[in-house]
Amino acid sequence: MRDTVVFSKVKLTNKTNQTGPCQVVLNSLHKYKPKLSIIDVMLKKKIYETSFEETEFIAVTAYQNED
């Protein structure tokens, strides 16, 4: 890789009917751990893959405040 990879905008959503190129659909109350994969598209081969324990999260789609 010669250049920096930038993810300028990624939207997490639970609405399957509103997906777009920058949206990732998640299921509420499911556990997720993002994974970074680098793939050589010319060779159709995975070069590198990693994930970080610190990035694990549970998706929550509704909040209720008792005020």
Backbone as ProteinMPNN parsed JSONL, in Angstrom:
{"seq_chain_A": "MRDTVVFSKVKLTNKTNQTGPCQVVLNSLHKYKPKLSIIDVMLKKKIYETSFEETEFIAVTAYQNED", "coords_chain_A": {"N_chain_A": [[0.851, -1.184, 0.0], [0.566, 2.118, -0.877], [-0.664, 4.485, -0.275], [-2.578, 6.318, 2.2], [-5.403, 4.935, 3.793], [-8.675, 6.075, 4.09], [-11.573, 6.383, 6.008], [-14.007, 8.31, 5.696], [-16.709, 8.624, 6.266], [-18.989, 6.605, 7.839], [-22.017, 5.086, 8.429], [-23.853, 3.591, 10.974], [-26.691, 1.536, 11.112], [-30.035, 0.26, 11.734], [-31.957, -0.067, 9.921], [-33.043, -1.736, 7.254], [-34.162, -0.939, 4.865], [-33.079, 1.47, 4.191], [-30.482, 1.454, 3.234], [-27.23, 2.357, 2.08], [-24.256, 3.352, 0.221], [-22.451, 4.032, 2.258], [-23.396, 2.919, 4.566], [-23.805, 0.628, 7.248], [-25.56, -2.163, 8.157], [-26.871, -3.16, 11.235], [-27.909, -5.503, 13.763], [-30.028, -4.995, 16.494], [-28.96, -5.334, 19.876], [-27.056, -7.275, 19.375], [-23.739, -8.613, 19.441], [-20.774, -7.157, 18.192], [-17.61, -7.154, 16.489], [-15.479, -5.211, 14.9], [-13.591, -5.866, 11.922], [-10.585, -5.589, 10.151], [-9.688, -5.984, 6.871], [-7.302, -6.507, 4.372], [-7.2, -6.69, 0.99], [-5.85, -7.876, -1.987], [-6.986, -6.885, -4.903], [-6.317, -7.427, -7.509], [-5.006, -9.884, -7.433], [-6.93, -11.295, -6.165], [-6.747, -12.046, -3.48], [-6.48, -12.385, 0.029], [-4.494, -10.322, 1.949], [-3.916, -9.356, 4.478], [-5.33, -9.462, 7.759], [-7.036, -8.274, 10.594], [-8.272, -7.686, 13.94], [-9.465, -5.812, 16.749], [-9.673, -6.193, 20.189], [-10.567, -4.085, 21.771], [-12.454, -2.765, 20.261], [-14.851, -4.088, 20.275], [-18.397, -4.214, 20.499], [-21.868, -3.789, 21.544], [-24.748, -3.52, 19.679], [-27.172, -1.029, 20.026], [-30.377, 0.129, 19.505], [-32.378, 1.713, 20.474], [-33.13, 4.101, 22.943], [-34.107, 4.938, 26.271], [-35.012, 7.503, 28.313], [-35.545, 8.281, 31.682], [-36.768, 10.846, 32.694]], "CA_chain_A": [[0.0, 0.0, 0.0], [1.347, 3.343, -0.969], [-1.439, 5.622, 0.211], [-3.362, 6.162, 3.415], [-6.808, 4.594, 3.605], [-9.486, 6.947, 4.932], [-13.005, 6.125, 6.08], [-14.49, 9.623, 6.117], [-18.066, 8.558, 6.806], [-19.661, 5.309, 7.895], [-23.204, 5.199, 9.28], [-24.41, 2.335, 11.472], [-28.145, 1.639, 11.125], [-30.777, -0.992, 11.839], [-33.023, 0.02, 8.919], [-32.597, -2.41, 6.036], [-34.715, -0.285, 3.68], [-32.399, 2.743, 3.964], [-29.048, 1.2, 3.104], [-26.525, 3.111, 1.055], [-22.856, 2.953, 0.098], [-21.683, 4.302, 3.485], [-24.168, 2.436, 5.706], [-23.624, -0.751, 7.684], [-26.765, -2.576, 8.875], [-26.612, -3.948, 12.438], [-29.072, -5.977, 14.507], [-30.025, -4.514, 17.871], [-28.581, -6.229, 20.966], [-26.082, -8.266, 18.925], [-22.353, -8.215, 19.694], [-19.974, -7.005, 16.983], [-16.199, -6.799, 16.616], [-15.02, -4.846, 13.557], [-12.408, -6.558, 11.42], [-9.945, -4.914, 9.027], [-9.107, -6.93, 5.912], [-6.658, -5.911, 3.205], [-7.314, -7.675, -0.083], [-5.293, -7.498, -3.279], [-8.072, -7.17, -5.846], [-5.752, -7.972, -8.745], [-4.72, -11.302, -7.194], [-8.088, -11.865, -5.476], [-6.142, -12.727, -2.346], [-6.417, -11.643, 1.279], [-3.104, -10.103, 2.33], [-3.79, -9.124, 5.921], [-6.611, -9.332, 8.458], [-6.869, -8.087, 12.032], [-9.355, -7.056, 14.699], [-8.986, -5.322, 18.033], [-10.611, -6.489, 21.278], [-11.114, -2.827, 22.299], [-13.513, -2.236, 19.404], [-16.056, -4.912, 20.41], [-19.53, -3.456, 21.031], [-23.222, -4.324, 21.379], [-25.58, -2.525, 19.006], [-28.401, -0.627, 20.711], [-31.074, 0.994, 18.558], [-33.386, 2.55, 21.139], [-32.773, 4.539, 24.287], [-35.243, 5.484, 27.015], [-34.607, 8.313, 29.46], [-36.612, 8.423, 32.672], [-36.701, 12.199, 33.276]], "C_chain_A": [[0.884, 1.23, 0.0], [0.635, 4.53, -0.355], [-2.183, 5.274, 1.49], [-4.804, 5.828, 3.055], [-7.624, 5.42, 4.584], [-10.943, 6.516, 4.847], [-13.637, 7.41, 6.593], [-15.895, 9.569, 6.701], [-18.604, 7.134, 6.704], [-20.82, 5.462, 8.856], [-23.676, 3.804, 9.666], [-25.913, 2.5, 11.59], [-28.764, 0.264, 11.35], [-31.907, -1.038, 10.81], [-32.539, -0.559, 7.592], [-33.113, -1.743, 4.767], [-34.025, 1.036, 3.367], [-30.894, 2.556, 3.824], [-28.47, 2.008, 1.949], [-25.07, 2.693, 1.039], [-22.031, 3.152, 1.369], [-22.394, 3.782, 4.726], [-23.907, 0.956, 5.966], [-24.829, -1.122, 8.535], [-26.376, -3.497, 10.034], [-27.927, -4.406, 13.046], [-28.944, -5.533, 15.954], [-29.723, -5.643, 18.853], [-27.71, -7.41, 20.515], [-24.681, -7.722, 19.174], [-21.578, -8.201, 18.377], [-18.525, -6.701, 17.338], [-15.701, -6.492, 15.204], [-13.712, -5.549, 13.2], [-11.887, -5.78, 10.211], [-9.291, -5.968, 8.143], [-8.505, -6.148, 4.756], [-6.589, -6.995, 2.144], [-6.695, -7.107, -1.353], [-6.331, -7.88, -4.33], [-7.56, -7.73, -7.171], [-5.499, -9.477, -8.603], [-5.896, -12.05, -6.577], [-7.64, -12.673, -4.262], [-6.121, -11.815, -1.125], [-4.96, -11.548, 1.712], [-2.951, -10.011, 3.84], [-5.179, -8.988, 6.52], [-6.337, -9.205, 9.951], [-8.146, -7.523, 12.639], [-8.778, -6.688, 16.055], [-10.044, -5.573, 19.095], [-11.294, -5.219, 21.788], [-12.284, -2.297, 21.485], [-14.801, -3.042, 19.47], [-17.178, -4.087, 21.04], [-20.833, -4.213, 20.816], [-24.074, -3.216, 20.777], [-26.86, -2.293, 19.795], [-29.101, 0.37, 19.802], [-32.136, 1.867, 19.194], [-32.922, 2.868, 22.555], [-34.013, 5.093, 24.969], [-34.701, 6.215, 28.234], [-35.786, 8.474, 30.4], [-36.469, 9.762, 33.381], [-38.081, 12.789, 33.445]], "O_chain_A": [[1.825, 1.348, 0.785], [1.286, 5.494, 0.049], [-2.39, 4.106, 1.817], [-5.356, 6.389, 2.108], [-7.31, 5.467, 5.773], [-11.481, 6.311, 3.759], [-13.787, 7.583, 7.802], [-16.238, 10.39, 7.552], [-18.662, 6.547, 5.623], [-20.632, 5.919, 9.984], [-23.874, 2.943, 8.81], [-26.375, 3.511, 12.12], [-28.106, -0.762, 11.179], [-32.725, -1.958, 10.833], [-31.728, 0.051, 6.896], [-32.554, -1.961, 3.692], [-34.355, 1.669, 2.365], [-30.119, 3.412, 4.251], [-29.156, 2.296, 0.969], [-24.682, 1.776, 1.763], [-21.003, 2.495, 1.537], [-22.033, 4.166, 5.838], [-23.802, 0.149, 5.042], [-25.098, -0.461, 9.538], [-25.654, -4.477, 9.85], [-28.955, -3.755, 12.857], [-27.886, -5.675, 16.567], [-30.18, -6.771, 18.673], [-27.639, -8.428, 21.204], [-24.461, -6.511, 19.123], [-21.706, -9.11, 17.556], [-18.244, -6.07, 18.358], [-15.519, -7.406, 14.399], [-12.855, -5.789, 14.05], [-12.665, -5.364, 9.352], [-8.451, -6.744, 8.599], [-9.132, -5.232, 4.224], [-6.013, -8.063, 2.352], [-6.992, -5.978, -1.743], [-6.531, -9.062, -4.612], [-8.29, -8.428, -7.875], [-5.745, -10.247, -9.532], [-5.877, -13.276, -6.473], [-8.075, -13.803, -4.04], [-5.791, -10.633, -1.221], [-4.272, -12.562, 1.83], [-1.986, -10.519, 4.411], [-6.094, -8.467, 5.882], [-5.514, -9.932, 10.506], [-8.987, -6.957, 11.941], [-7.729, -7.193, 16.455], [-11.202, -5.197, 18.911], [-12.456, -5.258, 22.191], [-13.038, -1.456, 21.976], [-15.762, -2.707, 18.778], [-16.947, -3.348, 21.997], [-20.901, -5.149, 20.019], [-24.116, -2.103, 21.301], [-27.545, -3.24, 20.183], [-28.493, 1.35, 19.371], [-32.741, 2.691, 18.508], [-32.394, 2.01, 23.263], [-34.881, 5.661, 24.305], [-34.023, 5.629, 29.078], [-36.899, 8.768, 29.964], [-36.088, 9.803, 34.551], [-38.216, 13.918, 33.919]]}, "name": "protein", "num_of_chains": 1, "seq": "MRDTVVFSKVKLTNKTNQTGPCQVVLNSLHKYKPKLSIIDVMLKKKIYETSFEETEFIAVTAYQNED"}
